[in-house]
Amino acid sequence: MTTLYKNHIDTLCARYEAAMQHFALDAIVIASGNKTYYFQDDHSHPFHAYSGAQQWLPFNLGAETFIVLKLGQTPELIWPVRDDFWHAANPIPEGDWQSSWQLTPCRKTDNWHLDLPAKTAWLGPNKLVSIPICEGLQAYVDFDKAIKTDFEIHAMEQASNAAVAGHLAAHQAFLEGKSELDIYLAFLSASQQSSSQEPYPGIVGLNQHAAVLHYEHKSTQALENSRTLLIDAGASCHGYASDITRTHTRHQDDFAALITSLDELEQSLCQQAISGVAFRDLHQTTLLGIAALLQQHDICSLSIEEQLAKRIPQVFFPHGLGHLLGLQVHDVGGHQQDKSGTLRQPDDAAPFLRLTRSLQDNMVITIEPGLYFIPILLEKMQAEIKQHGCNLKRIKDFLPYGGIRIEDNIQVKRNTSINLTRDAFDRINKPN
């Protein structure tokens, strides 16, 4: 880990020195951010450090922490000293990581920023008045965040291991007939995290709730007939996220066959996620695959070409195929085409696509096709698409199951991809 982290810091220093040279800067200050509070309350929201600051440290970064980068110098960590009896002490974490840093403990009253060079730029929230923002700098550094270092990949492997342990426990709780809340608690316990430590609020949907893409509730009621579980939940390590979805069913029936077919499509898409592939094209391949599944499982009788022309696959698969993954679950720079900040927005065929870049080595992305039976979209289809060719009786039979999503995290490589998620399942299911 020491070598991985040292190489990681060297890479970040090279990226930011290039940015300082490009914008004629002498220094950059990166802020982790401050706590924010609920309206008219002294209770704060869960704190998540600005990703541009968190990227530099091998532990979860707290509020009011600053990183100072100067051309040709060791990075400096401005560490907040707490002088109160309301909160736990905030010591600087020990470890070999410190050899890459100049450490400066500071109290709120210390004016550490007054001696900064004149050409200093600010990145992050809560800007200090005396430090200006450099236009274009944010986009310049965001573009490279998509390419992960070996240290970052290792952290995401550890996040995958934790999340997979949670998914296995959640599946078992589902088979035992537990409620959504109890399934969620089983996930949290096995993944060794609290809800505030999750990289995103976990989704646990039984039956029809599996058709709600961002289902946010956790019912306490155990169901007599829980046919389907869709769980979309991850974990984090040093702030780096895993983002994993699995769909389970209790019975070996037609819906189980549909899950198997979508899983086969998902694995094929993962294998195609290699360097040089335009992600928009991979999304289009997904639409072709969904159309084939609809035809194969007697859900739509139209040819694949007719389905695409009438946008039938989007009725059952309304979201994008995936996104960049890293310190943010939907990592920055997904639509950005270059360091200058040129954007390529998704087109009408995939309006919710979060990634329009071509894939590059060591990007980490999600591949998450879905097939859902969403009443509002099915009603819209019947009202607006003439001769839709869909088997409404069969669709009615599938409605109580909700839907399917299968999501893996992929490290992009030149000739193949590394499936961080399936590798984690293999490690846990086949221990040495």
Contacts in CASP RR format, 6 or more apart in sequence:
PFRMAT RR
TARGET T0000
AUTHOR 0000-0000-0000
METHOD contacts of the structure
MODEL  1
MTTLYKNHIDTLCARYEAAMQHFALDAIVIASGNKTYYFQDDHSHPFHAY
SGAQQWLPFNLGAETFIVLKLGQTPELIWPVRDDFWHAANPIPEGDWQSS
WQLTPCRKTDNWHLDLPAKTAWLGPNKLVSIPICEGLQAYVDFDKAIKTD
FEIHAMEQASNAAVAGHLAAHQAFLEGKSELDIYLAFLSASQQSSSQEPY
PGIVGLNQHAAVLHYEHKSTQALENSRTLLIDAGASCHGYASDITRTHTR
HQDDFAALITSLDELEQSLCQQAISGVAFRDLHQTTLLGIAALLQQHDIC
SLSIEEQLAKRIPQVFFPHGLGHLLGLQVHDVGGHQQDKSGTLRQPDDAA
PFLRLTRSLQDNMVITIEPGLYFIPILLEKMQAEIKQHGCNLKRIKDFLP
YGGIRIEDNIQVKRNTSINLTRDAFDRINKPN
1 58 0 8 1.000
1 151 0 8 1.000
1 154 0 8 1.000
2 96 0 8 1.000
2 97 0 8 1.000
4 149 0 8 1.000
4 150 0 8 1.000
4 151 0 8 1.000
4 154 0 8 1.000
5 58 0 8 1.000
5 96 0 8 1.000
5 97 0 8 1.000
5 100 0 8 1.000
5 151 0 8 1.000
6 99 0 8 1.000
6 100 0 8 1.000
7 149 0 8 1.000
7 150 0 8 1.000
7 151 0 8 1.000
8 149 0 8 1.000
8 150 0 8 1.000
8 151 0 8 1.000
8 152 0 8 1.000
9 56 0 8 1.000
9 75 0 8 1.000
9 100 0 8 1.000
11 149 0 8 1.000
12 55 0 8 1.000
12 56 0 8 1.000
12 149 0 8 1.000
13 69 0 8 1.000
13 75 0 8 1.000
15 141 0 8 1.000
15 144 0 8 1.000
16 28 0 8 1.000
16 69 0 8 1.000
16 141 0 8 1.000
17 69 0 8 1.000
17 71 0 8 1.000
17 72 0 8 1.000
19 25 0 8 1.000
19 28 0 8 1.000
19 137 0 8 1.000
19 140 0 8 1.000
19 141 0 8 1.000
20 26 0 8 1.000
20 27 0 8 1.000
20 28 0 8 1.000
20 69 0 8 1.000
20 71 0 8 1.000
21 71 0 8 1.000
22 140 0 8 1.000
23 121 0 8 1.000
23 134 0 8 1.000
23 136 0 8 1.000
23 137 0 8 1.000
23 140 0 8 1.000
24 119 0 8 1.000
25 71 0 8 1.000
25 119 0 8 1.000
25 120 0 8 1.000
25 121 0 8 1.000
25 134 0 8 1.000
25 137 0 8 1.000
26 70 0 8 1.000
26 71 0 8 1.000
26 117 0 8 1.000
26 118 0 8 1.000
26 119 0 8 1.000
26 120 0 8 1.000
27 68 0 8 1.000
27 69 0 8 1.000
27 70 0 8 1.000
27 71 0 8 1.000
27 116 0 8 1.000
27 117 0 8 1.000
27 119 0 8 1.000
27 120 0 8 1.000
27 121 0 8 1.000
28 68 0 8 1.000
28 69 0 8 1.000
28 120 0 8 1.000
28 121 0 8 1.000
28 122 0 8 1.000
28 123 0 8 1.000
28 137 0 8 1.000
29 66 0 8 1.000
29 67 0 8 1.000
29 68 0 8 1.000
29 69 0 8 1.000
29 113 0 8 1.000
29 116 0 8 1.000
29 120 0 8 1.000
29 121 0 8 1.000
29 122 0 8 1.000
29 123 0 8 1.000
29 128 0 8 1.000
29 131 0 8 1.000
30 50 0 8 1.000
30 52 0 8 1.000
30 53 0 8 1.000
30 56 0 8 1.000
30 66 0 8 1.000
30 67 0 8 1.000
30 69 0 8 1.000
30 123 0 8 1.000
30 124 0 8 1.000
31 50 0 8 1.000
31 53 0 8 1.000
31 65 0 8 1.000
31 66 0 8 1.000
31 122 0 8 1.000
31 123 0 8 1.000
31 124 0 8 1.000
31 125 0 8 1.000
31 126 0 8 1.000
31 127 0 8 1.000
31 128 0 8 1.000
32 49 0 8 1.000
32 50 0 8 1.000
32 53 0 8 1.000
32 54 0 8 1.000
32 61 0 8 1.000
32 62 0 8 1.000
32 63 0 8 1.000
32 64 0 8 1.000
32 65 0 8 1.000
32 66 0 8 1.000
33 49 0 8 1.000
33 50 0 8 1.000
33 53 0 8 1.000
33 63 0 8 1.000
33 64 0 8 1.000
33 65 0 8 1.000
33 124 0 8 1.000
33 125 0 8 1.000
33 126 0 8 1.000
34 63 0 8 1.000
34 64 0 8 1.000
34 125 0 8 1.000
34 126 0 8 1.000
35 44 0 8 1.000
35 45 0 8 1.000
35 47 0 8 1.000
35 63 0 8 1.000
36 44 0 8 1.000
36 45 0 8 1.000
37 43 0 8 1.000
37 44 0 8 1.000
37 45 0 8 1.000
38 44 0 8 1.000
38 45 0 8 1.000
46 196 0 8 1.000
47 62 0 8 1.000
47 63 0 8 1.000
49 60 0 8 1.000
49 61 0 8 1.000
49 62 0 8 1.000
49 63 0 8 1.000
49 65 0 8 1.000
50 123 0 8 1.000
50 124 0 8 1.000
50 125 0 8 1.000
51 145 0 8 1.000
51 326 0 8 1.000
51 327 0 8 1.000
51 328 0 8 1.000
51 331 0 8 1.000
51 332 0 8 1.000
52 123 0 8 1.000
52 124 0 8 1.000
52 141 0 8 1.000
52 145 0 8 1.000
52 327 0 8 1.000
53 61 0 8 1.000
53 65 0 8 1.000
53 66 0 8 1.000
53 67 0 8 1.000
53 124 0 8 1.000
54 60 0 8 1.000
54 61 0 8 1.000
54 238 0 8 1.000
54 239 0 8 1.000
54 327 0 8 1.000
55 145 0 8 1.000
55 152 0 8 1.000
55 327 0 8 1.000
56 67 0 8 1.000
56 75 0 8 1.000
57 77 0 8 1.000
57 97 0 8 1.000
57 238 0 8 1.000
58 97 0 8 1.000
58 151 0 8 1.000
58 238 0 8 1.000
59 93 0 8 1.000
59 238 0 8 1.000
60 238 0 8 1.000
60 239 0 8 1.000
62 80 0 8 1.000
63 80 0 8 1.000
64 80 0 8 1.000
64 108 0 8 1.000
65 77 0 8 1.000
65 78 0 8 1.000
65 79 0 8 1.000
65 80 0 8 1.000
66 77 0 8 1.000
66 78 0 8 1.000
66 112 0 8 1.000
66 113 0 8 1.000
67 75 0 8 1.000
67 76 0 8 1.000
67 77 0 8 1.000
67 78 0 8 1.000
68 75 0 8 1.000
68 76 0 8 1.000
68 78 0 8 1.000
68 116 0 8 1.000
69 75 0 8 1.000
69 76 0 8 1.000
70 76 0 8 1.000
70 117 0 8 1.000
73 102 0 8 1.000
74 100 0 8 1.000
74 101 0 8 1.000
74 102 0 8 1.000
75 100 0 8 1.000
75 101 0 8 1.000
75 102 0 8 1.000
76 101 0 8 1.000
76 102 0 8 1.000
76 103 0 8 1.000
76 104 0 8 1.000
77 92 0 8 1.000
77 101 0 8 1.000
77 102 0 8 1.000
77 103 0 8 1.000
77 104 0 8 1.000
78 104 0 8 1.000
78 106 0 8 1.000
78 112 0 8 1.000
79 90 0 8 1.000
79 92 0 8 1.000
79 103 0 8 1.000
79 104 0 8 1.000
79 105 0 8 1.000
79 106 0 8 1.000
80 90 0 8 1.000
80 105 0 8 1.000
80 106 0 8 1.000
80 107 0 8 1.000
80 108 0 8 1.000
81 90 0 8 1.000
81 105 0 8 1.000
81 106 0 8 1.000
81 107 0 8 1.000
82 89 0 8 1.000
82 90 0 8 1.000
83 107 0 8 1.000
92 98 0 8 1.000
92 103 0 8 1.000
92 105 0 8 1.000
104 112 0 8 1.000
106 112 0 8 1.000
113 128 0 8 1.000
113 130 0 8 1.000
113 131 0 8 1.000
114 130 0 8 1.000
116 131 0 8 1.000
120 131 0 8 1.000
120 132 0 8 1.000
121 131 0 8 1.000
121 132 0 8 1.000
121 133 0 8 1.000
121 134 0 8 1.000
121 137 0 8 1.000
122 128 0 8 1.000
122 131 0 8 1.000
122 132 0 8 1.000
122 133 0 8 1.000
122 134 0 8 1.000
123 137 0 8 1.000
123 138 0 8 1.000
123 141 0 8 1.000
127 133 0 8 1.000
136 340 0 8 1.000
136 341 0 8 1.000
139 336 0 8 1.000
139 339 0 8 1.000
139 340 0 8 1.000
139 341 0 8 1.000
140 339 0 8 1.000
140 340 0 8 1.000
140 341 0 8 1.000
142 332 0 8 1.000
142 333 0 8 1.000
142 336 0 8 1.000
143 333 0 8 1.000
143 336 0 8 1.000
143 338 0 8 1.000
143 339 0 8 1.000
143 341 0 8 1.000
144 339 0 8 1.000
145 326 0 8 1.000
145 327 0 8 1.000
145 331 0 8 1.000
145 332 0 8 1.000
145 333 0 8 1.000
146 324 0 8 1.000
146 331 0 8 1.000
146 333 0 8 1.000
146 334 0 8 1.000
146 357 0 8 1.000
146 360 0 8 1.000
146 363 0 8 1.000
147 360 0 8 1.000
147 361 0 8 1.000
147 362 0 8 1.000
147 363 0 8 1.000
148 156 0 8 1.000
148 326 0 8 1.000
148 362 0 8 1.000
148 363 0 8 1.000
148 364 0 8 1.000
148 411 0 8 1.000
149 362 0 8 1.000
152 240 0 8 1.000
152 326 0 8 1.000
152 364 0 8 1.000
153 362 0 8 1.000
153 364 0 8 1.000
153 411 0 8 1.000
153 420 0 8 1.000
155 237 0 8 1.000
155 238 0 8 1.000
155 239 0 8 1.000
155 240 0 8 1.000
156 237 0 8 1.000
156 240 0 8 1.000
156 241 0 8 1.000
156 242 0 8 1.000
156 325 0 8 1.000
156 326 0 8 1.000
156 364 0 8 1.000
156 409 0 8 1.000
156 420 0 8 1.000
157 420 0 8 1.000
157 423 0 8 1.000
157 424 0 8 1.000
158 237 0 8 1.000
159 199 0 8 1.000
159 234 0 8 1.000
159 235 0 8 1.000
159 236 0 8 1.000
159 237 0 8 1.000
159 239 0 8 1.000
159 240 0 8 1.000
159 241 0 8 1.000
159 242 0 8 1.000
160 235 0 8 1.000
160 242 0 8 1.000
160 244 0 8 1.000
160 409 0 8 1.000
160 420 0 8 1.000
160 421 0 8 1.000
160 423 0 8 1.000
160 424 0 8 1.000
161 424 0 8 1.000
161 427 0 8 1.000
161 428 0 8 1.000
162 191 0 8 1.000
162 192 0 8 1.000
162 193 0 8 1.000
162 234 0 8 1.000
162 235 0 8 1.000
162 237 0 8 1.000
162 242 0 8 1.000
163 191 0 8 1.000
163 233 0 8 1.000
163 234 0 8 1.000
163 235 0 8 1.000
163 242 0 8 1.000
163 244 0 8 1.000
163 424 0 8 1.000
164 244 0 8 1.000
164 421 0 8 1.000
164 424 0 8 1.000
164 425 0 8 1.000
164 427 0 8 1.000
164 428 0 8 1.000
165 190 0 8 1.000
165 191 0 8 1.000
165 192 0 8 1.000
165 428 0 8 1.000
166 186 0 8 1.000
166 187 0 8 1.000
166 188 0 8 1.000
166 189 0 8 1.000
166 190 0 8 1.000
166 191 0 8 1.000
166 233 0 8 1.000
166 235 0 8 1.000
167 187 0 8 1.000
167 231 0 8 1.000
167 233 0 8 1.000
167 244 0 8 1.000
167 246 0 8 1.000
168 190 0 8 1.000
168 428 0 8 1.000
169 186 0 8 1.000
169 187 0 8 1.000
169 189 0 8 1.000
169 190 0 8 1.000
169 191 0 8 1.000
170 183 0 8 1.000
170 184 0 8 1.000
170 186 0 8 1.000
170 187 0 8 1.000
170 190 0 8 1.000
170 204 0 8 1.000
170 229 0 8 1.000
170 231 0 8 1.000
170 233 0 8 1.000
171 229 0 8 1.000
171 231 0 8 1.000
171 246 0 8 1.000
171 248 0 8 1.000
172 186 0 8 1.000
173 182 0 8 1.000
173 183 0 8 1.000
173 186 0 8 1.000
174 183 0 8 1.000
174 206 0 8 1.000
174 226 0 8 1.000
174 229 0 8 1.000
174 248 0 8 1.000
174 250 0 8 1.000
175 248 0 8 1.000
175 250 0 8 1.000
177 222 0 8 1.000
177 223 0 8 1.000
177 226 0 8 1.000
178 186 0 8 1.000
178 222 0 8 1.000
179 218 0 8 1.000
179 219 0 8 1.000
179 220 0 8 1.000
179 221 0 8 1.000
179 222 0 8 1.000
179 223 0 8 1.000
180 204 0 8 1.000
180 205 0 8 1.000
180 206 0 8 1.000
180 209 0 8 1.000
180 217 0 8 1.000
180 218 0 8 1.000
180 219 0 8 1.000
180 220 0 8 1.000
181 204 0 8 1.000
181 218 0 8 1.000
181 219 0 8 1.000
181 220 0 8 1.000
182 220 0 8 1.000
182 222 0 8 1.000
183 204 0 8 1.000
183 206 0 8 1.000
183 229 0 8 1.000
183 231 0 8 1.000
184 202 0 8 1.000
184 204 0 8 1.000
184 218 0 8 1.000
184 233 0 8 1.000
187 202 0 8 1.000
187 204 0 8 1.000
187 231 0 8 1.000
187 233 0 8 1.000
188 194 0 8 1.000
188 195 0 8 1.000
188 198 0 8 1.000
191 233 0 8 1.000
191 234 0 8 1.000
191 235 0 8 1.000
193 235 0 8 1.000
193 236 0 8 1.000
195 201 0 8 1.000
197 236 0 8 1.000
198 233 0 8 1.000
198 234 0 8 1.000
198 235 0 8 1.000
198 236 0 8 1.000
199 234 0 8 1.000
199 235 0 8 1.000
199 236 0 8 1.000
199 239 0 8 1.000
199 241 0 8 1.000
199 242 0 8 1.000
199 243 0 8 1.000
199 329 0 8 1.000
200 234 0 8 1.000
200 241 0 8 1.000
200 243 0 8 1.000
200 329 0 8 1.000
201 216 0 8 1.000
202 231 0 8 1.000
202 232 0 8 1.000
202 233 0 8 1.000
202 234 0 8 1.000
203 214 0 8 1.000
203 215 0 8 1.000
203 216 0 8 1.000
203 230 0 8 1.000
203 231 0 8 1.000
203 232 0 8 1.000
203 233 0 8 1.000
203 245 0 8 1.000
204 215 0 8 1.000
204 218 0 8 1.000
204 229 0 8 1.000
204 230 0 8 1.000
204 231 0 8 1.000
204 233 0 8 1.000
205 212 0 8 1.000
205 215 0 8 1.000
205 228 0 8 1.000
205 229 0 8 1.000
205 230 0 8 1.000
205 231 0 8 1.000
206 219 0 8 1.000
206 223 0 8 1.000
206 226 0 8 1.000
206 227 0 8 1.000
206 228 0 8 1.000
206 229 0 8 1.000
207 223 0 8 1.000
207 225 0 8 1.000
207 226 0 8 1.000
207 227 0 8 1.000
207 228 0 8 1.000
207 400 0 8 1.000
207 401 0 8 1.000
207 402 0 8 1.000
208 399 0 8 1.000
208 400 0 8 1.000
208 401 0 8 1.000
208 402 0 8 1.000
209 215 0 8 1.000
209 217 0 8 1.000
209 219 0 8 1.000
209 230 0 8 1.000
209 402 0 8 1.000
210 228 0 8 1.000
210 229 0 8 1.000
210 230 0 8 1.000
210 247 0 8 1.000
210 372 0 8 1.000
210 401 0 8 1.000
210 402 0 8 1.000
210 403 0 8 1.000
210 404 0 8 1.000
210 405 0 8 1.000
211 372 0 8 1.000
211 373 0 8 1.000
211 374 0 8 1.000
211 375 0 8 1.000
211 399 0 8 1.000
211 402 0 8 1.000
211 403 0 8 1.000
213 318 0 8 1.000
213 319 0 8 1.000
213 372 0 8 1.000
215 230 0 8 1.000
226 250 0 8 1.000
227 249 0 8 1.000
227 250 0 8 1.000
227 251 0 8 1.000
227 255 0 8 1.000
227 400 0 8 1.000
227 401 0 8 1.000
228 247 0 8 1.000
228 248 0 8 1.000
228 249 0 8 1.000
228 250 0 8 1.000
228 255 0 8 1.000
228 401 0 8 1.000
228 402 0 8 1.000
228 403 0 8 1.000
229 247 0 8 1.000
229 248 0 8 1.000
229 249 0 8 1.000
230 245 0 8 1.000
230 246 0 8 1.000
230 247 0 8 1.000
230 402 0 8 1.000
230 403 0 8 1.000
230 404 0 8 1.000
230 405 0 8 1.000
231 245 0 8 1.000
231 246 0 8 1.000
231 247 0 8 1.000
231 248 0 8 1.000
232 243 0 8 1.000
232 244 0 8 1.000
232 245 0 8 1.000
232 405 0 8 1.000
232 407 0 8 1.000
233 244 0 8 1.000
233 245 0 8 1.000
234 241 0 8 1.000
234 242 0 8 1.000
234 243 0 8 1.000
234 244 0 8 1.000
235 241 0 8 1.000
235 242 0 8 1.000
236 242 0 8 1.000
239 327 0 8 1.000
240 326 0 8 1.000
240 327 0 8 1.000
241 325 0 8 1.000
241 326 0 8 1.000
241 327 0 8 1.000
241 328 0 8 1.000
241 329 0 8 1.000
242 325 0 8 1.000
242 409 0 8 1.000
242 420 0 8 1.000
242 421 0 8 1.000
242 424 0 8 1.000
243 325 0 8 1.000
243 329 0 8 1.000
243 366 0 8 1.000
243 407 0 8 1.000
243 409 0 8 1.000
244 407 0 8 1.000
244 408 0 8 1.000
244 409 0 8 1.000
244 421 0 8 1.000
245 368 0 8 1.000
245 405 0 8 1.000
245 406 0 8 1.000
245 407 0 8 1.000
246 406 0 8 1.000
246 407 0 8 1.000
247 259 0 8 1.000
247 262 0 8 1.000
247 403 0 8 1.000
247 404 0 8 1.000
247 405 0 8 1.000
247 406 0 8 1.000
248 259 0 8 1.000
249 255 0 8 1.000
249 256 0 8 1.000
249 259 0 8 1.000
249 401 0 8 1.000
254 297 0 8 1.000
254 397 0 8 1.000
254 398 0 8 1.000
255 398 0 8 1.000
255 401 0 8 1.000
257 297 0 8 1.000
258 293 0 8 1.000
258 297 0 8 1.000
258 371 0 8 1.000
258 398 0 8 1.000
258 404 0 8 1.000
259 404 0 8 1.000
259 406 0 8 1.000
261 293 0 8 1.000
261 296 0 8 1.000
261 297 0 8 1.000
262 293 0 8 1.000
262 369 0 8 1.000
262 370 0 8 1.000
262 371 0 8 1.000
262 404 0 8 1.000
262 406 0 8 1.000
263 406 0 8 1.000
265 286 0 8 1.000
265 289 0 8 1.000
265 290 0 8 1.000
265 293 0 8 1.000
265 369 0 8 1.000
266 367 0 8 1.000
266 368 0 8 1.000
266 369 0 8 1.000
266 406 0 8 1.000
266 407 0 8 1.000
266 408 0 8 1.000
269 282 0 8 1.000
269 285 0 8 1.000
269 286 0 8 1.000
269 321 0 8 1.000
269 367 0 8 1.000
269 369 0 8 1.000
270 367 0 8 1.000
270 408 0 8 1.000
270 410 0 8 1.000
270 417 0 8 1.000
270 419 0 8 1.000
271 416 0 8 1.000
271 417 0 8 1.000
272 282 0 8 1.000
272 285 0 8 1.000
272 417 0 8 1.000
273 282 0 8 1.000
273 359 0 8 1.000
273 365 0 8 1.000
273 367 0 8 1.000
273 410 0 8 1.000
273 412 0 8 1.000
273 417 0 8 1.000
274 359 0 8 1.000
274 412 0 8 1.000
274 413 0 8 1.000
274 414 0 8 1.000
274 415 0 8 1.000
274 416 0 8 1.000
274 417 0 8 1.000
275 359 0 8 1.000
275 360 0 8 1.000
275 361 0 8 1.000
275 412 0 8 1.000
275 413 0 8 1.000
275 414 0 8 1.000
276 358 0 8 1.000
276 359 0 8 1.000
276 360 0 8 1.000
277 358 0 8 1.000
277 359 0 8 1.000
278 357 0 8 1.000
278 358 0 8 1.000
278 359 0 8 1.000
279 321 0 8 1.000
279 322 0 8 1.000
279 353 0 8 1.000
279 355 0 8 1.000
279 356 0 8 1.000
279 357 0 8 1.000
279 358 0 8 1.000
279 359 0 8 1.000
279 365 0 8 1.000
280 346 0 8 1.000
280 347 0 8 1.000
280 350 0 8 1.000
280 353 0 8 1.000
280 356 0 8 1.000
282 321 0 8 1.000
283 320 0 8 1.000
283 321 0 8 1.000
283 350 0 8 1.000
283 353 0 8 1.000
284 349 0 8 1.000
284 350 0 8 1.000
286 317 0 8 1.000
286 321 0 8 1.000
286 369 0 8 1.000
287 308 0 8 1.000
287 313 0 8 1.000
287 314 0 8 1.000
287 317 0 8 1.000
287 349 0 8 1.000
288 304 0 8 1.000
288 308 0 8 1.000
289 313 0 8 1.000
290 313 0 8 1.000
290 316 0 8 1.000
290 317 0 8 1.000
290 369 0 8 1.000
290 370 0 8 1.000
290 371 0 8 1.000
291 300 0 8 1.000
291 304 0 8 1.000
291 307 0 8 1.000
291 308 0 8 1.000
291 312 0 8 1.000
291 313 0 8 1.000
292 304 0 8 1.000
293 299 0 8 1.000
293 371 0 8 1.000
294 300 0 8 1.000
294 307 0 8 1.000
294 312 0 8 1.000
294 313 0 8 1.000
294 316 0 8 1.000
294 390 0 8 1.000
295 301 0 8 1.000
295 302 0 8 1.000
295 303 0 8 1.000
295 304 0 8 1.000
295 307 0 8 1.000
298 391 0 8 1.000
298 394 0 8 1.000
299 316 0 8 1.000
299 390 0 8 1.000
299 391 0 8 1.000
299 394 0 8 1.000
299 395 0 8 1.000
299 398 0 8 1.000
300 307 0 8 1.000
300 312 0 8 1.000
300 388 0 8 1.000
300 389 0 8 1.000
300 390 0 8 1.000
300 391 0 8 1.000
301 389 0 8 1.000
301 390 0 8 1.000
301 391 0 8 1.000
302 310 0 8 1.000
302 312 0 8 1.000
302 388 0 8 1.000
302 389 0 8 1.000
306 312 0 8 1.000
307 313 0 8 1.000
310 385 0 8 1.000
310 388 0 8 1.000
311 349 0 8 1.000
311 385 0 8 1.000
312 381 0 8 1.000
312 385 0 8 1.000
312 388 0 8 1.000
312 389 0 8 1.000
312 390 0 8 1.000
314 349 0 8 1.000
315 374 0 8 1.000
315 377 0 8 1.000
315 378 0 8 1.000
315 380 0 8 1.000
315 381 0 8 1.000
316 370 0 8 1.000
316 371 0 8 1.000
316 372 0 8 1.000
316 373 0 8 1.000
316 377 0 8 1.000
317 369 0 8 1.000
317 370 0 8 1.000
317 371 0 8 1.000
317 372 0 8 1.000
318 352 0 8 1.000
318 372 0 8 1.000
318 374 0 8 1.000
318 377 0 8 1.000
319 352 0 8 1.000
319 370 0 8 1.000
320 350 0 8 1.000
320 352 0 8 1.000
320 353 0 8 1.000
320 354 0 8 1.000
320 368 0 8 1.000
321 350 0 8 1.000
321 353 0 8 1.000
321 355 0 8 1.000
321 367 0 8 1.000
321 368 0 8 1.000
321 369 0 8 1.000
322 353 0 8 1.000
322 354 0 8 1.000
322 355 0 8 1.000
322 365 0 8 1.000
322 366 0 8 1.000
322 367 0 8 1.000
322 368 0 8 1.000
323 329 0 8 1.000
323 330 0 8 1.000
323 331 0 8 1.000
323 334 0 8 1.000
323 354 0 8 1.000
323 355 0 8 1.000
323 365 0 8 1.000
323 366 0 8 1.000
324 330 0 8 1.000
324 331 0 8 1.000
324 332 0 8 1.000
324 333 0 8 1.000
324 334 0 8 1.000
324 354 0 8 1.000
324 355 0 8 1.000
324 363 0 8 1.000
324 364 0 8 1.000
324 365 0 8 1.000
325 331 0 8 1.000
325 364 0 8 1.000
325 365 0 8 1.000
325 366 0 8 1.000
325 409 0 8 1.000
326 364 0 8 1.000
330 354 0 8 1.000
333 357 0 8 1.000
334 354 0 8 1.000
334 355 0 8 1.000
334 356 0 8 1.000
334 357 0 8 1.000
335 343 0 8 1.000
335 344 0 8 1.000
335 345 0 8 1.000
335 346 0 8 1.000
335 354 0 8 1.000
335 355 0 8 1.000
335 356 0 8 1.000
335 357 0 8 1.000
336 342 0 8 1.000
336 343 0 8 1.000
336 357 0 8 1.000
337 343 0 8 1.000
337 344 0 8 1.000
337 356 0 8 1.000
337 357 0 8 1.000
344 356 0 8 1.000
344 357 0 8 1.000
345 356 0 8 1.000
346 352 0 8 1.000
346 353 0 8 1.000
346 354 0 8 1.000
346 356 0 8 1.000
355 365 0 8 1.000
359 365 0 8 1.000
359 412 0 8 1.000
360 412 0 8 1.000
361 412 0 8 1.000
361 413 0 8 1.000
361 414 0 8 1.000
362 411 0 8 1.000
362 412 0 8 1.000
362 413 0 8 1.000
363 411 0 8 1.000
363 412 0 8 1.000
364 409 0 8 1.000
364 410 0 8 1.000
364 411 0 8 1.000
364 412 0 8 1.000
364 420 0 8 1.000
365 409 0 8 1.000
365 410 0 8 1.000
365 412 0 8 1.000
366 407 0 8 1.000
366 408 0 8 1.000
366 409 0 8 1.000
366 410 0 8 1.000
367 407 0 8 1.000
367 408 0 8 1.000
367 410 0 8 1.000
368 405 0 8 1.000
368 406 0 8 1.000
368 407 0 8 1.000
368 408 0 8 1.000
369 405 0 8 1.000
369 406 0 8 1.000
370 403 0 8 1.000
370 404 0 8 1.000
370 405 0 8 1.000
370 406 0 8 1.000
371 403 0 8 1.000
371 404 0 8 1.000
372 402 0 8 1.000
372 403 0 8 1.000
372 404 0 8 1.000
372 405 0 8 1.000
373 395 0 8 1.000
373 398 0 8 1.000
373 399 0 8 1.000
373 401 0 8 1.000
373 402 0 8 1.000
373 403 0 8 1.000
375 399 0 8 1.000
378 395 0 8 1.000
381 388 0 8 1.000
381 390 0 8 1.000
382 388 0 8 1.000
382 392 0 8 1.000
407 421 0 8 1.000
408 419 0 8 1.000
408 420 0 8 1.000
408 421 0 8 1.000
408 422 0 8 1.000
409 419 0 8 1.000
409 420 0 8 1.000
409 421 0 8 1.000
410 417 0 8 1.000
410 418 0 8 1.000
410 419 0 8 1.000
410 420 0 8 1.000
411 417 0 8 1.000
411 418 0 8 1.000
411 420 0 8 1.000
END
